[in-house]
Amino acid sequence: MPAQGGHSLRVCKDSAQLTSLSCMFCNLAGPLPVFLGSLPSLQSLKLSGNNLSGKIPVSFKGGMSLQNLWLNDQNGGGLSGTIDVVTTMDSVNVLWLHGNQFTGTIPESIGNLTVLRDLNLNSNQLVGFVPDSLAKMSLQHLDLNNNQLMGPIPKFKATEVSYTSNAFCQSTPGVPCAPEVMALLEFLGSLNYPSRLVSSWTGNNPCLWLGLACDPDNKVNSIALPNHNLSGSLSPSVAKLGSLFQVKLAGNNIIGPIPDNWTSLTSLKTLDLSANNISPPLPKFSGTVNVVISGNPLFNGGSPSNPTPFARQQSIIREFRYSAQQFPITKQRHRFQSHEFFWNNKTQNVCFSCSYSPCCRCCSYCYSGNSSIHLLLQEEERYLPGSKFPRHSSKRSIRFRQHS
């Protein structure tokens, strides 16, 4: 049985004079014990190759007297969350975090670790730009391989550096990205780097990226990402995309105001931000721009926690649309021909209809949008001319959680 990290290390809890703790490949499991961040004399902590999980505790903030921290190569998924806490450990000399599931960006504050000489972030899920402060650090060894870092590759000051298997726009250090690429990556950052877009938005040609389209001059003229579960806010960097004629971001979870400088997009004809949580005021766009902001509670006297009826309707419908992709197909010859969801104003219900091909049909049902939604699918399988398949009918009841 794996030893629980907190229990097996608890004997060290009151060891005020403890300077070094090494328990590598000790079969430790569970979260990193909080008390380890409160040991005032601890200079070396080596817990590589265990089964630790969860975030680095806030108690590690400031880093005590830690000079060596090895948390690398945890099994079973490993440690997660951001690496913000470790950037406060100003006495750390060696920092090994590779082989985990750390997410988010590399903070600019990493440059505050002035005595750091060895930093290994290999094989995590870090995103965004490499901060200038990291590029300027006089490290002996820096490993950024196998992440999702984006933008240009800086000219590193480190003696030994590696950065393969990332999403950089160029392959040569110091070569900048195309201006539109930089603007779009800033836009992506304001949306908290959604994983689906991060995996698609690579290289230096945005015309190939998911949700984008370009004009004959290879200028981005369309951003169409409705119902992509996007969060975060809208970036002023979009105003640098002078050829945009449409921005469609309906049905997401975007908050905050529309940047004022978006009104400078002279080619813009459609701006659809319906069914989000956009907040006033609405910038003054040209009369030629069709601005759609219905379903944003703050524009209609509501609040994000108490959405207007329209926003609630759209949220339920979005959930049904997403769930349609999850229906199990019981036989290879069964496939969806169509599916449709709509809001019945009279009954205040969400209705569903679909059809199968070639031998099945699915009846339509309506259910009210309570805290959960039940969808009853009735399938009828019939003989086809020459078919050997028997007659069969079945019913399925599927529960979906409502997202407000």
Kinemage of the C-alpha trace (Angstrom):
@kinemage 1
@onewidth
@group {chain A} dominant
@subgroup {mainchain}
@vectorlist {calphas} color= white
{ca met a 1} P 0.000 0.000 0.000
{ca pro a 2} L 1.299 3.467 -0.822
{ca ala a 3} L 2.313 5.561 2.136
{ca gln a 4} L 0.256 8.706 2.518
{ca gly a 5} L 2.621 11.650 2.283
{ca gly a 6} L 1.236 13.518 5.280
{ca his a 7} L 1.324 10.493 7.586
{ca ser a 8} L 4.746 9.075 6.704
{ca leu a 9} L 6.476 12.449 6.919
{ca arg a 10} L 4.652 13.697 9.994
{ca val a 11} L 7.506 12.606 12.243
{ca cys a 12} L 9.376 15.600 10.814
{ca lys a 13} L 6.622 18.079 11.617
{ca asp a 14} L 8.220 19.572 14.721
{ca ser a 15} L 11.827 19.219 13.614
{ca ala a 16} L 12.850 22.869 13.800
{ca gln a 17} L 16.520 22.004 13.187
{ca leu a 18} L 15.932 19.710 10.208
{ca thr a 19} L 18.049 20.903 7.266
{ca ser a 20} L 17.695 18.061 4.750
{ca leu a 21} L 14.862 15.658 3.927
{ca ser a 22} L 15.193 13.083 1.176
{ca cys a 23} L 12.499 10.508 0.426
{ca met a 24} L 12.794 9.729 -3.269
{ca phe a 25} L 10.853 6.753 -4.678
{ca cys a 26} L 9.387 6.125 -1.223
{ca asn a 27} L 5.881 5.380 -2.526
{ca leu a 28} L 4.524 8.546 -0.952
{ca ala a 29} L 1.000 9.373 -2.102
{ca gly a 30} L -1.441 12.220 -1.683
{ca pro a 31} L -0.914 15.970 -1.388
{ca leu a 32} L 2.366 17.585 -0.468
{ca pro a 33} L 2.198 18.069 3.326
{ca val a 34} L 1.526 21.674 4.309
{ca phe a 35} L 3.844 21.590 7.314
{ca leu a 36} L 6.879 21.072 5.077
{ca gly a 37} L 6.562 24.711 4.084
{ca ser a 38} L 6.888 25.795 7.683
{ca leu a 39} L 10.158 24.092 8.624
{ca pro a 40} L 12.440 27.094 9.231
{ca ser a 41} L 15.793 25.338 8.778
{ca leu a 42} L 14.972 23.087 5.841
{ca gln a 43} L 17.465 23.664 3.023
{ca ser a 44} L 17.025 20.546 0.894
{ca leu a 45} L 13.767 18.741 0.115
{ca lys a 46} L 13.974 15.822 -2.321
{ca leu a 47} L 10.708 13.949 -2.963
{ca ser a 48} L 11.223 12.815 -6.565
{ca gly a 49} L 9.556 9.716 -8.021
{ca asn a 50} L 6.614 9.377 -5.668
{ca asn a 51} L 2.847 9.599 -6.160
{ca leu a 52} L 2.281 13.113 -4.869
{ca ser a 53} L -0.662 15.076 -6.259
{ca gly a 54} L -2.433 18.399 -5.897
{ca lys a 55} L -1.004 21.898 -5.682
{ca ile a 56} L 2.146 23.139 -3.989
{ca pro a 57} L 0.820 24.458 -0.659
{ca val a 58} L 0.727 28.186 0.021
{ca ser a 59} L 2.838 27.463 3.112
{ca phe a 60} L 5.809 27.157 0.740
{ca lys a 61} L 5.480 30.824 -0.152
{ca gly a 62} L 8.717 32.582 0.688
{ca gly a 63} L 10.579 29.303 0.485
{ca met a 64} L 11.854 29.172 4.062
{ca ser a 65} L 15.597 28.493 3.640
{ca leu a 66} L 15.149 26.026 0.775
{ca gln a 67} L 18.073 25.773 -1.603
{ca asn a 68} L 17.208 22.492 -3.330
{ca leu a 69} L 13.635 21.466 -4.162
{ca trp a 70} L 13.096 18.230 -6.084
{ca leu a 71} L 9.450 17.420 -6.791
{ca asn a 72} L 10.000 15.863 -10.213
{ca asp a 73} L 8.644 12.727 -11.861
{ca gln a 74} L 5.594 12.090 -9.755
{ca asn a 75} L 3.556 9.076 -10.865
{ca gly a 76} L -0.184 8.915 -11.416
{ca gly a 77} L -0.573 12.381 -12.902
{ca gly a 78} L 1.608 14.242 -10.460
{ca leu a 79} L 1.450 17.705 -8.971
{ca ser a 80} L -0.790 20.312 -10.570
{ca gly a 81} L -1.826 23.946 -10.426
{ca thr a 82} L 0.374 26.933 -11.190
{ca ile a 83} L 4.019 27.410 -10.247
{ca asp a 84} L 3.443 30.879 -8.772
{ca val a 85} L 4.404 29.803 -5.241
{ca val a 86} L 7.897 28.631 -6.199
{ca thr a 87} L 8.735 32.026 -7.701
{ca thr a 88} L 8.738 33.428 -4.153
{ca met a 89} L 11.457 31.048 -2.922
{ca asp a 90} L 14.298 33.544 -3.201
{ca ser a 91} L 16.953 31.236 -1.714
{ca val a 92} L 16.368 28.281 -4.048
{ca asn a 93} L 19.342 27.188 -6.145
{ca val a 94} L 18.020 24.015 -7.790
{ca leu a 95} L 14.346 23.680 -8.730
{ca trp a 96} L 13.173 20.446 -10.361
{ca leu a 97} L 9.498 20.352 -11.253
{ca his a 98} L 9.638 18.193 -14.377
{ca gly a 99} L 7.322 15.250 -14.975
{ca asn a 100} L 4.192 16.748 -13.422
{ca gln a 101} L 0.966 18.438 -14.565
{ca phe a 102} L 1.662 22.072 -13.743
{ca thr a 103} L -0.473 24.490 -15.724
{ca gly a 104} L -0.746 28.202 -16.383
{ca thr a 105} L 2.001 30.568 -17.448
{ca ile a 106} L 5.560 30.975 -16.212
{ca pro a 107} L 5.286 34.089 -14.020
{ca glu a 108} L 7.425 37.130 -14.781
{ca ser a 109} L 8.360 37.038 -11.094
{ca ile a 110} L 10.540 33.974 -11.742
{ca gly a 111} L 13.265 36.530 -12.421
{ca asn a 112} L 13.303 37.344 -8.712
{ca leu a 113} L 15.072 34.043 -8.007
{ca thr a 114} L 18.510 35.599 -8.316
{ca val a 115} L 20.481 32.613 -6.930
{ca leu a 116} L 18.685 30.008 -9.058
{ca arg a 117} L 21.079 28.032 -11.250
{ca asp a 118} L 19.179 24.908 -12.326
{ca leu a 119} L 15.520 25.048 -13.432
{ca asn a 120} L 13.771 22.037 -14.956
{ca leu a 121} L 10.151 22.436 -16.107
{ca asn a 122} L 10.170 19.628 -18.687
{ca ser a 123} L 6.953 17.662 -19.355
{ca asn a 124} L 4.311 19.845 -17.800
{ca gln a 125} L 1.398 21.757 -19.340
{ca leu a 126} L 2.734 25.290 -19.097
{ca val a 127} L 1.365 27.774 -21.646
{ca gly a 128} L 1.905 31.320 -22.852
{ca phe a 129} L 5.001 33.353 -23.564
{ca val a 130} L 8.440 32.774 -22.078
{ca pro a 131} L 8.848 35.812 -19.788
{ca asp a 132} L 11.711 38.189 -20.522
{ca ser a 133} L 12.885 37.848 -16.938
{ca leu a 134} L 13.497 34.104 -17.445
{ca ala a 135} L 15.373 34.648 -20.703
{ca lys a 136} L 17.706 37.083 -18.928
{ca met a 137} L 18.533 34.789 -15.984
{ca ser a 138} L 22.141 33.551 -15.774
{ca leu a 139} L 21.210 29.907 -15.299
{ca gln a 140} L 23.571 26.990 -15.744
{ca his a 141} L 20.754 24.724 -16.896
{ca leu a 142} L 17.226 25.457 -18.156
{ca asp a 143} L 14.867 22.775 -19.495
{ca leu a 144} L 11.521 23.881 -20.998
{ca asn a 145} L 10.921 20.858 -23.227
{ca asn a 146} L 7.482 19.286 -23.699
{ca asn a 147} L 5.164 22.074 -22.661
{ca gln a 148} L 2.779 24.315 -24.621
{ca leu a 149} L 4.805 27.508 -24.591
{ca met a 150} L 3.933 29.963 -27.357
{ca gly a 151} L 5.166 33.075 -29.123
{ca pro a 152} L 8.779 33.705 -30.133
{ca ile a 153} L 11.783 31.850 -28.737
{ca pro a 154} L 13.861 34.414 -26.853
{ca lys a 155} L 17.641 34.556 -26.829
{ca phe a 156} L 18.384 32.888 -23.518
{ca lys a 157} L 21.242 33.885 -21.278
{ca ala a 158} L 21.393 30.392 -19.740
{ca thr a 159} L 24.534 28.334 -20.389
{ca glu a 160} L 22.598 25.196 -21.311
{ca val a 161} L 18.992 25.496 -22.496
{ca ser a 162} L 16.495 23.235 -24.278
{ca tyr a 163} L 12.938 24.050 -25.421
{ca thr a 164} L 11.811 21.414 -27.930
{ca ser a 165} L 8.197 20.186 -28.298
{ca asn a 166} L 6.419 23.445 -27.600
{ca ala a 167} L 4.122 25.653 -29.699
{ca phe a 168} L 6.523 28.463 -30.597
{ca cys a 169} L 5.775 30.469 -33.739
{ca gln a 170} L 9.368 30.284 -34.987
{ca ser a 171} L 12.191 27.772 -34.684
{ca thr a 172} L 15.054 30.255 -34.345
{ca pro a 173} L 15.729 32.222 -31.132
{ca gly a 174} L 15.231 35.955 -31.489
{ca val a 175} L 13.042 35.770 -34.635
{ca pro a 176} L 9.722 37.516 -33.937
{ca cys a 177} L 6.263 36.182 -34.684
{ca ala a 178} L 4.085 37.818 -37.327
{ca pro a 179} L 2.290 40.863 -35.832
{ca glu a 180} L -1.137 39.221 -36.246
{ca val a 181} L 0.124 36.109 -34.460
{ca met a 182} L 1.237 38.176 -31.481
{ca ala a 183} L -2.113 39.980 -31.350
{ca leu a 184} L -4.001 36.683 -31.451
{ca leu a 185} L -1.828 35.070 -28.782
{ca glu a 186} L -2.498 38.053 -26.500
{ca phe a 187} L -6.205 37.523 -27.208
{ca leu a 188} L -5.742 33.845 -26.326
{ca gly a 189} L -4.037 34.775 -23.067
{ca ser a 190} L -6.931 37.010 -22.032
{ca leu a 191} L -9.174 33.941 -22.481
{ca asn a 192} L -6.963 31.937 -20.087
{ca tyr a 193} L -5.348 29.841 -22.832
{ca pro a 194} L -8.136 27.299 -23.479
{ca ser a 195} L -6.508 23.949 -24.187
{ca arg a 196} L -8.424 23.280 -27.406
{ca leu a 197} L -7.141 26.489 -28.967
{ca val a 198} L -3.627 26.154 -27.552
{ca ser a 199} L -3.245 22.821 -29.324
{ca ser a 200} L -4.415 24.365 -32.608
{ca trp a 201} L -2.889 27.846 -32.537
{ca thr a 202} L 0.707 26.892 -33.286
{ca gly a 203} L 3.209 28.130 -35.831
{ca asn a 204} L 3.296 31.468 -37.614
{ca asn a 205} L 0.307 31.163 -39.978
{ca pro a 206} L -2.982 31.994 -38.226
{ca cys a 207} L -4.944 31.248 -41.418
{ca leu a 208} L -4.620 27.567 -40.436
{ca trp a 209} L -5.825 28.025 -36.869
{ca leu a 210} L -9.117 26.771 -35.474
{ca gly a 211} L -11.924 29.346 -35.611
{ca leu a 212} L -10.082 31.810 -37.855
{ca ala a 213} L -10.379 32.711 -41.534
{ca cys a 214} L -8.300 34.919 -43.802
{ca asp a 215} L -8.838 37.113 -46.845
{ca pro a 216} L -6.954 36.623 -50.147
{ca asp a 217} L -4.060 38.661 -48.733
{ca asn a 218} L -3.708 36.170 -45.844
{ca lys a 219} L -4.928 38.704 -43.305
{ca val a 220} L -7.194 37.386 -40.546
{ca asn a 221} L -10.700 38.649 -41.303
{ca ser a 222} L -12.842 36.412 -39.109
{ca ile a 223} L -12.830 35.108 -35.539
{ca ala a 224} L -15.665 32.598 -35.119
{ca leu a 225} L -15.562 30.693 -31.825
{ca pro a 226} L -19.164 30.447 -30.592
{ca asn a 227} L -19.997 27.879 -27.920
{ca his a 228} L -16.370 26.985 -27.220
{ca asn a 229} L -16.623 27.259 -23.427
{ca leu a 230} L -14.285 30.248 -23.434
{ca ser a 231} L -13.743 32.207 -20.231
{ca gly a 232} L -11.723 35.246 -19.303
{ca ser a 233} L -12.005 38.688 -20.870
{ca leu a 234} L -11.661 40.424 -24.247
{ca ser a 235} L -8.220 41.697 -25.198
{ca pro a 236} L -7.514 45.148 -26.681
{ca ser a 237} L -4.993 43.366 -28.938
{ca val a 238} L -7.842 42.377 -31.274
{ca ala a 239} L -7.891 45.984 -32.496
{ca lys a 240} L -4.559 45.258 -34.212
{ca leu a 241} L -6.340 42.914 -36.644
{ca gly a 242} L -7.355 45.616 -39.071
{ca ser a 243} L -8.967 43.300 -41.650
{ca leu a 244} L -11.552 41.779 -39.304
{ca phe a 245} L -15.082 41.918 -40.659
{ca gln a 246} L -16.648 39.628 -38.062
{ca val a 247} L -16.088 38.507 -34.477
{ca lys a 248} L -18.450 35.774 -33.283
{ca leu a 249} L -17.989 34.720 -29.668
{ca ala a 250} L -21.584 33.974 -28.670
{ca gly a 251} L -22.451 31.357 -26.087
{ca asn a 252} L -19.285 31.451 -23.997
{ca asn a 253} L -18.477 32.610 -20.454
{ca ile a 254} L -16.573 35.794 -21.256
{ca ile a 255} L -16.676 38.573 -18.675
{ca gly a 256} L -15.718 42.230 -18.501
{ca pro a 257} L -16.226 45.110 -20.926
{ca ile a 258} L -15.679 45.349 -24.659
{ca pro a 259} L -12.366 47.191 -25.159
{ca asp a 260} L -12.902 50.744 -26.414
{ca asn a 261} L -10.270 50.399 -29.131
{ca trp a 262} L -12.342 47.710 -30.906
{ca thr a 263} L -14.302 50.612 -32.380
{ca ser a 264} L -11.227 51.365 -34.532
{ca leu a 265} L -11.819 48.182 -36.580
{ca thr a 266} L -12.977 49.929 -39.735
{ca ser a 267} L -13.787 46.703 -41.620
{ca leu a 268} L -15.884 45.210 -38.830
{ca lys a 269} L -19.480 44.396 -39.799
{ca thr a 270} L -20.577 41.874 -37.164
{ca leu a 271} L -19.749 41.649 -33.466
{ca asp a 272} L -21.726 38.855 -31.799
{ca leu a 273} L -21.117 38.547 -28.059
{ca ser a 274} L -24.556 37.248 -27.134
{ca ala a 275} L -25.079 34.885 -24.196
{ca asn a 276} L -21.915 35.767 -22.270
{ca asn a 277} L -21.342 37.894 -19.157
{ca ile a 278} L -20.108 41.045 -20.873
{ca ser a 279} L -20.455 44.192 -18.762
{ca pro a 280} L -21.331 47.795 -19.694
{ca pro a 281} L -20.617 50.312 -21.000
{ca leu a 282} L -21.034 49.512 -24.687
{ca pro a 283} L -18.462 51.373 -26.801
{ca lys a 284} L -19.844 53.533 -29.606
{ca phe a 285} L -19.401 51.485 -32.777
{ca ser a 286} L -20.072 52.717 -36.281
{ca gly a 287} L -23.639 52.378 -37.504
{ca thr a 288} L -22.446 49.821 -40.056
{ca val a 289} L -21.513 47.346 -37.294
{ca asn a 290} L -24.153 44.853 -36.172
{ca val a 291} L -23.446 44.532 -32.440
{ca val a 292} L -25.291 41.626 -30.758
{ca ile a 293} L -25.177 41.632 -26.954
{ca ser a 294} L -28.478 39.937 -26.073
{ca gly a 295} L -28.252 37.417 -23.270
{ca asn a 296} L -25.625 39.334 -21.294
{ca pro a 297} L -27.219 39.762 -17.844
{ca leu a 298} L -25.405 42.960 -16.882
{ca phe a 299} L -26.775 44.755 -19.942
{ca asn a 300} L -30.333 43.822 -18.977
{ca gly a 301} L -30.458 44.561 -15.275
{ca gly a 302} L -29.334 41.094 -14.204
{ca ser a 303} L -26.127 39.737 -12.731
{ca pro a 304} L -23.842 36.797 -13.514
{ca ser a 305} L -25.323 34.864 -10.581
{ca asn a 306} L -28.910 35.758 -11.581
{ca pro a 307} L -28.998 35.670 -15.379
{ca thr a 308} L -31.839 37.037 -17.449
{ca pro a 309} L -34.337 34.496 -18.867
{ca phe a 310} L -32.799 34.740 -22.325
{ca ala a 311} L -29.318 33.962 -21.016
{ca arg a 312} L -30.693 31.035 -19.023
{ca gln a 313} L -32.438 29.664 -22.098
{ca gln a 314} L -29.297 29.938 -24.193
{ca ser a 315} L -27.234 28.260 -21.495
{ca ile a 316} L -29.554 25.254 -21.347
{ca ile a 317} L -29.661 24.949 -25.115
{ca arg a 318} L -25.861 25.135 -25.305
{ca glu a 319} L -25.629 22.266 -22.814
{ca phe a 320} L -27.971 20.139 -24.908
{ca arg a 321} L -26.010 20.882 -28.077
{ca tyr a 322} L -22.790 19.854 -26.390
{ca ser a 323} L -24.380 16.697 -25.003
{ca ala a 324} L -25.594 15.620 -28.430
{ca gln a 325} L -22.000 14.787 -29.253
{ca gln a 326} L -21.797 12.411 -26.305
{ca phe a 327} L -24.655 10.018 -27.164
{ca pro a 328} L -23.477 6.404 -27.368
{ca ile a 329} L -23.919 4.711 -30.724
{ca thr a 330} L -24.986 1.117 -30.079
{ca lys a 331} L -24.526 -0.259 -33.606
{ca gln a 332} L -22.172 0.764 -36.352
{ca arg a 333} L -25.035 1.405 -38.764
{ca his a 334} L -26.657 3.879 -36.367
{ca arg a 335} L -25.601 7.468 -36.766
{ca phe a 336} L -27.159 10.859 -36.255
{ca gln a 337} L -28.625 12.486 -39.314
{ca ser a 338} L -29.684 15.596 -37.434
{ca his a 339} L -30.425 16.967 -34.017
{ca glu a 340} L -32.067 20.198 -32.997
{ca phe a 341} L -32.689 22.020 -29.748
{ca phe a 342} L -35.053 24.909 -29.237
{ca trp a 343} L -36.728 26.881 -26.468
{ca asn a 344} L -40.495 26.647 -26.165
{ca asn a 345} L -41.642 30.043 -24.865
{ca lys a 346} L -45.138 28.786 -24.127
{ca thr a 347} L -44.114 25.844 -21.956
{ca gln a 348} L -40.748 27.267 -20.826
{ca asn a 349} L -39.148 23.968 -21.823
{ca val a 350} L -36.170 22.908 -23.856
{ca cys a 351} L -37.207 20.615 -26.683
{ca phe a 352} L -35.072 18.061 -28.453
{ca ser a 353} L -35.565 16.305 -31.738
{ca cys a 354} L -33.313 14.081 -33.787
{ca ser a 355} L -33.359 11.435 -36.462
{ca tyr a 356} L -31.336 8.312 -37.151
{ca ser a 357} L -30.375 6.637 -40.399
{ca pro a 358} L -31.111 4.304 -42.010
{ca cys a 359} L -33.462 2.241 -39.861
{ca cys a 360} L -33.979 4.076 -36.580
{ca arg a 361} L -35.890 7.098 -35.518
{ca cys a 362} L -35.827 9.132 -32.352
{ca cys a 363} L -38.968 10.701 -30.948
{ca ser a 364} L -38.991 14.281 -29.692
{ca tyr a 365} L -39.435 15.201 -26.054
{ca cys a 366} L -39.523 18.390 -24.028
{ca tyr a 367} L -38.330 18.809 -20.464
{ca ser a 368} L -38.171 21.811 -18.200
{ca gly a 369} L -34.838 23.320 -17.224
{ca asn a 370} L -34.613 22.463 -13.542
{ca ser a 371} L -31.398 21.858 -11.593
{ca ser a 372} L -30.922 18.857 -13.839
{ca ile a 373} L -32.373 17.922 -17.195
{ca his a 374} L -33.647 14.523 -18.228
{ca leu a 375} L -33.716 13.646 -21.878
{ca leu a 376} L -35.668 10.558 -22.876
{ca leu a 377} L -34.657 9.055 -26.199
{ca gln a 378} L -36.941 6.442 -27.700
{ca glu a 379} L -35.392 4.392 -30.476
{ca glu a 380} L -37.313 2.084 -32.758
{ca glu a 381} L -35.363 -0.328 -34.928
{ca arg a 382} L -37.241 -1.786 -37.840
{ca tyr a 383} L -36.604 -4.387 -40.502
{ca leu a 384} L -35.201 -3.167 -43.772
{ca pro a 385} L -35.830 -5.127 -46.963
{ca gly a 386} L -33.466 -8.071 -46.876
{ca ser a 387} L -32.220 -7.232 -43.373
{ca lys a 388} L -31.502 -10.033 -40.916
{ca phe a 389} L -31.633 -7.753 -37.904
{ca pro a 390} L -34.619 -8.391 -35.602
{ca arg a 391} L -37.128 -5.772 -34.580
{ca his a 392} L -35.975 -3.952 -31.465
{ca ser a 393} L -37.025 -0.940 -29.442
{ca ser a 394} L -35.444 0.701 -26.439
{ca lys a 395} L -35.587 3.785 -24.254
{ca arg a 396} L -32.783 5.705 -22.603
{ca ser a 397} L -32.989 8.361 -19.934
{ca ile a 398} L -29.973 10.663 -19.753
{ca arg a 399} L -29.333 13.307 -17.107
{ca phe a 400} L -27.472 16.520 -17.863
{ca arg a 401} L -26.438 19.172 -15.381
{ca gln a 402} L -27.740 22.618 -16.208
{ca his a 403} L -25.092 25.318 -16.574
{ca ser a 404} L -26.297 28.781 -15.654
